[in-house]
C-alpha cells in the first residue's frame, strides 16, 4: 500500500488567493451554492465537484478579513469563555498528552533501533509525540485546562451550525442524503478546535467529509492517500484509548483496503504532502485520507464542518428491510435452531430465496420519489386543497400510475396533544413536532422549516390552510430501519372531495398488495415490470366524482 501510493498527489493548492469577499454564513439559507463558491474561490465549484470531492484535499488561502462576519456575529469574536458558555457540547472534550514512561525514554535512547521504535508521529522521523488522551469536562474546567496548555474540542454555536451544515449539503446537491431519516436534521456538525503551539494530532483518517476554516493562528497539515475509498468508519491510532479499535478494523478489513494496517509504518508517511493554514484559509479534506496536524503558533482557533451524507447502502438497505418486513416468513423469529444445523441451514436457504424474490421488485422510482430529490428540504405540511405543488404537471385521463412499494399513507387522529415527528411515539421530545389540527389552522400557516409556505402558495395560501380541512394524513416513504424513521414524511390536510380521492387510493393500494401477496403465495413472483397496482387517472377521477 505504501509504495503504490507514492507519486499520487492528494493535495490541491490553487495558485491564486481567495478574494476579500466576506463569507456570510447566512448565505447557507439564502444561496447555498454562493456560500460554497466563496469558500472555494478562486476554484470553480464545478471543478471542485468534478476533480476534488471525495478524491483530494483542497487548500485555499485568503485574507483573514473574509471571515470577519463569521467570527464577530456567530463566534463571539473568538472569546473562549463565551464560546464555552454557548456550546451545545456537554461535556467538553479536552486533549492532553501524557509524557512517555521514564523507562521507555531510557530504553529508546540506548540504541538507534529503539529510537526508531518510538519514531515520530510527525512526518520526517523526528521524535514521536505521545498519544492523545481525551477527557470530558465541564465549561469551567475546560477553561482552566486550556490555560494550562490542553487543547479543546467542542461544538460551535448552534446558530452557525444550522446555517453552514444544511447550506453546504444543499450546495453539494445532497438532497435527501444531507438529512437524517425521521427528524430531518442535517447530517453533520461543526467542531471548534482550540490549541497552543506544538500541539500535534497524529496520523488518522476520518469518516466525514470536512471543511476547515482557520480563524486564528496557524496549523501545518500533512496528507497521504487513505487505504479505503469511501470508508465507513475512521482509523484513529493517534488516541491512547482503543475503545473503537475492533469496530474500525472489522469495517476496514471488509472494505477492500490497500493496506491491512491500523496504522502504516513510518516510512509510508515520509513523502507526505504539506500545507500550512493561516487566518483566512479554507481546507477541504475528504473522508478516508490520512492526515496529521500540528499547531505552529499559540492560541490557534479553527472550526471544522463535518458532513456525513447518507450512502446508497443506507437508502437501499432501509428500503430492502421494509420490503422484507412484508413477508411473514422473514418476520418470523429465528428460534428452535440451536443444535440443529440441518434445519437452520434449510430455514436460512428458504429465507434467502424469499429475500431474492422480493428484492427483485424494488425499483429506483420506489427509492427516489421526486420530493426526495428537491434541492431544498421538501415541505413538512401540505394542504391538498390549496397547494400548487404539481400544478404544472399535465395529467390526461389515460395516464397510468402505480403505487410505491415503500410508501404508506397513515390517517392521523385529530386532537392528540403531541406526537413524534416521524409518528413513532405519542410523547413529546426535543425533536418532536405537533401533529394535531392546529398545524393547519389559520395563523400557524403550515410552513416549511425555512419559514415559507409549505404548499408553495404564499401568504394567501397560508391564511387558507385551515379552511375546510377535515382529515389529516401522513405520507411515509422508506422506513426500514431500527427506529422505523421515514426518509420522507409529509403531513397532509385533506378536505372533500380530496378526502374521498385519498381513501380510494389507500384502499386500492391495500388491495394491490393483497393481490400480489396471494399471487406470490401461489408460486408467482414479485415483478418490478408492471409495478404495484397500476391504475389510470380516469379511475381516480371517477371515484372522486362518485364519492368513492
N, C-alpha and C positions, 0 to 999 in steps of 0.2 A: 504493500500500500504506500510505503514511504517513497520508494523510488519512482513509482508510477505517477505520483502527484507533482513531482518537480517539473518546473518549466511551465506549469499551467497556472496562469495568474488568476487570483480570486479577489483582487482589489482593483477598482476602477477609480482614477483620480482625474476628473476633468481639469483641463489646463486653465480654464478661465475661472475667476472667482464669482461667487453669487453677487447679485446686485444688492444695494442697500434697502430694497423694498421691504417694508415692515411685514412680518409674518403674524397676522392676526388670527388667533385660534378660532374666532367666531366665524371665519370662513368655513370651518368644518360643518356648520349648519347651513350656511348660505350658498357656498360654492366649493364643494369638497375638492374638485379637480384643480381649482385655482390654488387651494391650500397646498396640495402636494406639489404643484408646479413651483410655488415659491420656495418650498423646502429644497427642491432638487435643482433649481436654476443654477447654472445655465444649461444643465442637461434637460433635454426634452422628455416629457412624460412618456411619450410613445417609445422613445429609445430605452428608457429605464425599464418599462414593462416588457419590451421585446428581448433585451440583451442582459439585464441585470437581475430582475426579480427572481428570487429563489435560485440564483446562479452565482452571484458575486457581490462582494461588499462595494459600496459606493461612498466616497468621502468628498463632500462639497464644502469648500471654505468660503466664508463670507464675513462681512463686517459685524462686530459684536452688536451694533445698534439695531440690527434687523430683528432681534429678539426682545427689544425694549417693551413692546406691548405685552408680550407673553410673560416676562418676568415681573413687570410692575403691576399689571392688572390681574394676573392669575397665580403668581408665585410669590406674593408678599415681598417683592423686591429682594428675594432670596434670603430673607430673615429667617434663621433656623428656628427660633422659638415659635414664630407664627406658623411656619410650615409644620412643625411637630404638633402644634395645637390643632391644626385643621385636618391632618391626615386621617383618612378612614382606616388606616392600618392600626390594629390593636391586637397584640403588642407590636412594637417596632423591632426590626432586626438590626443588630449591631454586629459587625465583623471584627474579630480580634485574632491576631496572630500570636500564638504562644511560641516562645523560643524552643528550639530542639533540645532534647535532654543532653546534659553535660557529657554523658558517656558517648553519645553519638557524635558530638563535636570533637571529642578527644580521638575517637576512633577514626573519624573522617579525615583528621589531619595527619594520621600516621602513614598514609600511603596515597599515591595518586589514584589507585583503583578505588579506594574507599571514598576519596573525594568525588570521583565520578559517580559513585552510587548516590551521592547527595547532590547531584548536578542540578542545575538551575531550573526553576520554573520559568526563568527569563530566557528569551532567545539568546543564543550566543555562548552559553556554557558558564555564565557567572554563578556564584554560589546561590543555592536554592533558598527561596523563602519558605518558611514552614507553612503547612496547610492552614486554611481558614477554619476558625470556629465561629459558628453563628449562634448568638444568644438573643433571646427575646426579652425586651424590657419595656417599661412604660416611657412616656414622653420625658418626664423629669430625669430619669436615669439615662435615657438616650442622650440628652443634652450634656450631662456630665461625662459620659463616655466619649462623646465627640470632642469635648475639650481636652480629654486625656489622650486623644490620638486614635480612637476607634473610628472605623468607617460606618456610616449609617445607610440603611436601605429601607425605604418606606414609600407608600403610595403618595402620589401627587394629589393636590386638591381635586375633589370630585367634579367641580365645575369645568376644570380643564380637561379631565378625563372624558367627560360627557360630550365634549366638542371634538377632541382630537381622535379618539378611538373610532367612533362611528364615521367621522369625517374621512379618515384615511381608508377605512374599509370601503366606504362608498366610492372614493376616488379610485380605488383599485378594482372596482367593478365586482365586489364580493357578493352583492345582493344578499340572498338568504344565508350564505356561508359566513357573513360577518355578524350574525346574531345567533344567540343560543336558542335552541328549541324551547318552547314553553313560555318563559318570561320575555323573550325577545331582546334581552340585554346584549349590548355589544360584546363581541368575543375578544377581549383584550383589556389591558390596564396600563397605567403609567407609573413607573417606579422612579423615585428620586434617589440619586446616589450622591453622598457627600463624603469626601475623604481627603486626607492630607498627603503631602509629598512622600513618595516612596511606597504608598500602598499598592500592593500588587494583587490582582485577581488572576490566578494561574490558568493554564490551558484548560478549556472546557468547550462544550457545544451547548447550544440552546435548542429548544423545540419550537420557539416562537420566531416570527419574523420581527425584526427590531428596527426602529428609527430612533437614533440617539441624537440629542441636541446638547451641545456643550455650552453651558450658560456662564460658567466662571472657571478660571484656571485652565490647565492643560492636561491631556492624557495621551499617552502613546499606546496605540493598538497594534498588535501583530496578528496576522491571519494565515491559516493553512487550510487547504481544501479538506472538507469533512469526509468521513468514511461511508455515509449513507445519504442517498438522495431522498429528500422529503422525509426526514426522520420523525418518528412518533414521540420519542422522549429524548431528553438531553443525556449527555455524558458529563459527569461532574467530578472528576478526580481531584479538583482543587479544594474540595471540602475534606476536613478531617473525618467527619461522620460518613458512614457508608450505608445509611438507612435506606437509600433508594437504589443501592447498587444492583440488587437482583432484578428489580423491576426494569431498570435501564438496560441491563445487559441482555435479558431474555428478549426484549424488543429489538435491541441492536443486532443480536445474532440471527434473528429471523427476518432481517431486512436486507439481506444480500450485501453485507458491508464489504468495503475494500480492505478493511483490516479488522481482525477479531479482537484487537486490544481495547481494554477500557481506557488506557492512555498509551499512545505510541511512545517509542523510545525517544531519547533526547535528540538524536541525530535527525529524526523526522522534522523537527522544528527549526533546524539551523538555517534554512533558507526562507524562513517566514517573511512575508511582505509586511511593511511597516508604514504607519501614518500617524501623525500627531494632530490631535484635535485641539483647537483653541476657541475662545469665545466667538460665537457666530458660525461654528462648523456644524454640519449635519452629516451623520453617518447612517447609512442603511447597511445592516448585516443580516444575511438570510439565516433561516433555521439550518442547523446541522454543520455550520462552518466552525472549525477550531479557531478560537481567539483567546488572546492574552492581553491584559490591560494593566498599565502602570501609570499612576498619577505622578506627573513631573513638576507640579507646583503645589503649594499649600492651598487649603480651602477650596478644593475643586467641587463644582456643582454641575451635575448633568441630569437630564431626565431621559428616560427610555420608554418609548411607546412600544409595547409588546403586543403583537397581534397573533391570535390563534384561530385563524379561519377554519371553518369546518372542511372536512375532506370528503371526497367521493365515497370513501369507505364508511364514513359517519352517516351520510344521507342514504346510501343504498342499503347499508346494514340495518338501519332503523326500518326502512320500507320492507325489507325482506322479513324481518321478525314480525312486523304487523301482519304480513300475508300468512306467515306460518301460524300465527295465533288463530287464524280462521279454521285451522284443521283440528278436529277432535283428537286425532292420533298424536299430533305434535303438542297439543295442550296437556296430554296425559302425563301424570307424574311418572318418573322413571324409577320404579320400585320393583322389588321381587327379583333383582338381578344378581345379588351377592352370591358368589359361589356357583353361578350357573352361566358359564361363559358362552355356551352354545345359544342359550336363549337371549342373552344380552346382545350377542352379535346379530342374531336374527332380527331382533327388535330394532337395532340400530340400522340395519340394511333397509328395513321397511320404512323407517323414518327418513332416511336419506333419499329413498325413492320418492317419497311424498314431497320432500323439500324440492327436488328437481322438477317435479310436475308443477308445483305452484310457482316456483321462481321463474319458470319459462314464460309465465303470463305477464310478468311485470314489464312495463314499458317506460320509456323516457318521459312520456306525457304524464304517466301516473306520478312520477317523481318530481316533475317540474311544471306545475301549473303556472300559467303566465304571471300570476300575482307574486310568486316567489322570485321572479327574475326582474322585478321592478328595481331601478337604480336606488330608490329610497324605500324605506320600510313601508309595506302595504298598510292601508288604514286598518285600525282595530275595530272600527264600528262602521256599519253601512246601513242607511235607511233605504230599503229597496224601492219604496215609492218615489223618493225624491232624488236618488243618486243618479249621476250622469256617467258613472263607470260603465264602459262598454257601449256608450251611446253611438259611437262611430262605427260599431260593428253591424254590418248589414246582414240580417238573418232572413232567409227565404223559407217558405213553408216546407220545402223538400229537403232542407239541410238536415243532416243527421248528427246526432250527438251520442256519446256514450258516457257511462259513469266511471269515475276514477276508482281503482281498486284500493286506494289509500285514503279516500275521503269519507267522512261521516258528518251528517248534519244532525245536531242534537237540539231538541226543543228545550228551552230554559224555563224553569218555573219562575213565575213573576212574584216578586215580593221577598226573595231571600235577601238578607242583610248584606252579606259579603260572600264571595266565592273566589277561589283561586283563579288567577288569570287564565290558566290552562284548563280550568274546570275540574281539577282533580281533588279539590278539597272545599268544604264549605266554611272553613275558618279563615280569618284574615291573616295576612302576613305582610312583611315589608314589601314584597313584590306583587301583592295581590292588587286586583282592580275590581271595582264594583261591577257586578253583572246584573243588577236589578234594573227595574224600568226607568229609574232616574237617569241612567246613562243616556236615554233617548228623549228625555223631556226637554222642552224649550228652556234655554239657559245653559244646560250642560253642553249642548252643541254637538255631542257625538264626535269630538275632534280627534284627530290623529295625534301622536306623541309630539309632533313638531308644532302643534297648535293650529294647524289648518283644518279645513273641513274634512272629516273622514270620508265623505262621499264625493268630495270634489266640487261642490256646488256653491261655495262661498257663503256669505252672511245670510242670504235669503234662505238657502237650504238649511243652514244651521238652525234658523228660527223655526223651520218646519219639521225638524227631525222628530219631534214627539207627536206631531199631529197625526192622529188616527192609527198610531202603532198599537197593534193588538197582541201580537205574539213576538217572542224573542227566540232566536236560534243562535247556535254557534256552529260555524263550519270548521272542521278539523281536518288537517291533511298530514299524514305520515307521523305516527306516534308510537312506533315500535321500539321504544327504549325503556330502560329501567324505571324512569319516572312517568312514563306514558305522557310525555310532553310533546305537544304538536309543533311541527316545523312551521305550520301556518295555522293561524286561528283568527277568524273574523266573526264578530258578533253582528247579527242581522236583526233589524227591526222590520217587521213584515205586517202590512195591513191588507185587507181584501182589495182586489181579488188575488193579490200575490200570495197570501197565505194558502189559498187553495192550490195554486201552482206549486208551491213548495211541498205541500203534503203529497201531491200527486208524484212529485219527483222522489220523495222519500219512500213512498210505497213501491214505486216502480224499481227503484234501486234494490230494495229488500227482496222483491220478487225475483229480480235478475240474479241476485246472489244465491237464493234458494234453488233456482233452476240449475245454475251452474254446479252447486254442490251436489244436487241429486244426480246430474249427468256424470260427475266425477265419481260418485259412489258406485255408479253402474258400470264403471270401467272407462268412462270417457276421459278427456284431457281438459286441462285449463289452457285456453288459447289466447294469445295476445292479438291474433289477427282480427277477429271480429269485435273485440272489445267486450266490455261488460254492459249488457242491457241496452243495446243501441236503440234509439228512437228518433223519429222525425219531429221537427219543430211544430208541424201542424198538429201532432198528437197532443203536445203540451198546450197549444192554443185552444184546441177543442175541449180539453179537460178544464182549462181555466174558464172558458165561456159557459160550460155546463155546470160549473160549481163542483167539479170533481168527477 
